[in-house]
Amino acid sequence: MTTHYTLDGKKISLLGYGAMRLPTVDGKHANFWVQDGYSKSDIDQELLNRQVKMLLDGGVTYFDTSPAYCRGESESALGKALKASGYARKDYIVATKLSNFAPQQYPLAACKKMFEDSLKFLQTDYIDNYLLHSIGNGDFKTFSRRYLENGALDWCVEQRAKGRIRHLGFSYHGDPKAFEWCIERHGTYKWDFVQIQMNYVDWRHAKEVNARNLDAKYLYETLAKLDIPVVIMEPLLGGRLARYNYALAQELTPLDPEATLAKWAFRFCGTFPKVMTVLSGMTRTEHIEENLVTFSPLKPCSEKELAALERAAQRMLALNTIPCNSCNYCMPCPYGLDIVSLLQFRNSVLTAKTMPSAKEVLKAYAKAVPEELRRADHCTGCGRCTPHCPQSIDIPREIAAIDAWIDELKNQEVAK
């Protein structure tokens, strides 16, 4: 297993495990809530135990979670799996977050409780890597209320001094002002690491997708100059760089016919020397098997390959897909829409080798979004989903566009 860094004497695997998309007994996303009473999909704990053991046996030492993942179940499930693995606490690194997104979680007492609960759920008395979660989520005022005005950041620094937090960092999406504020004060807080969204599309084009974003190249190089290790999230753009995409395959398959699209995305991220670990939400056992091979050892990309990846990124952007990373933070929809399935369905049509006929699209739509209540025409435009999206997607606008598109295809079929 390739490593770039050592932490407290532990080798940090370049492949890290992101516990946001845990396996479930019904095969649905663990962040997904079904319409009947919004009940949760149950995490398959036995399968997760086997998968975590497989990862540890394969040399993976970095495990990332959050109180917000899997509707609050991720930390507990991961803690059980790590305990069941038979590995000692010194053999792996646990990362979790101060995920105080709701206003009722802003007070310092609530932040302290969240931290103590994390220790309890993860069955540990210290956290290796603790993060201020998604510091750019919202505007700078929100960042200030979450971490500054309440004293939460200063309290985290105190816990680091006490050894209950071994290393302190933050994850970043969104508002550039929050990122710049933290970087300007690196001399004060001495960030031990920073987690950013990085992949070969966002490397140069994140700002093209959303003017509020910062390109990953800028984020990485800013951190590298300060010698701050980088943790990468969304190396596959929520799976969009791993699913079949004809535009990507045209550029990359001729260079290595045996390589999957996912392998290309991971190799890109692992090429950069200041990357501490690359997080992957490996829901299926075959994902683990493939990724262990990719990273053992990881082959850095050549200049020729990096150029091909940039061309692939440009071709993907030209498709005008919706930048949904399937995080499910927008769910549950109060009107029962399966938002993620709708957005990903639209993307799947755009990335096909040839544009399917109206009849084929409608048939696929019925299969992908089978329940009438969850279809696009039930969106009221209430906008409750939008503030929760880390990618700042105007979800009601995109759903309305899908609804209009489906209506147009239906009309085409009727006119025949």
URBELFEN-V669579 format. One record per run of one state. SS is the DSSP state (2 for helix, 1 for strand, 0 for the rest). FROM is the first residue (numbers start at 1). TO is the last residue. If there is no record, write none. Layout:
BEGIN
{{SS FROM TO} {SS FROM TO}}
END
This chain:
BEGIN
{{0 1 2} {1 3 7} {0 8 9} {1 10 13} {0 14 14} {1 15 18} {0 19 23} {1 24 24} {0 25 32} {1 33 33} {0 34 35} {2 36 38} {0 39 39} {1 40 40} {0 41 42} {1 43 43} {0 44 44} {2 45 57} {0 58 61} {1 62 64} {0 65 68} {2 69 72} {0 73 73} {2 74 84} {0 85 88} {2 89 91} {0 92 92} {1 93 98} {0 99 102} {2 103 105} {0 106 107} {2 108 122} {0 123 126} {1 127 132} {0 133 139} {2 140 148} {0 149 151} {2 152 162} {0 163 164} {1 165 172} {0 173 175} {2 176 184} {0 185 185} {2 186 189} {0 190 192} {1 193 197} {0 198 201} {2 202 209} {0 210 215} {2 216 225} {0 226 228} {1 229 233} {0 234 245} {2 246 252} {0 253 260} {2 261 270} {0 271 274} {1 275 280} {0 281 284} {2 285 294} {0 295 302} {2 303 318} {0 319 338} {2 339 350} {0 351 357} {2 358 368} {0 369 371} {2 372 374} {0 375 375} {2 376 378} {0 379 385} {2 386 388} {0 389 394} {2 395 415} {0 416 416}}
END
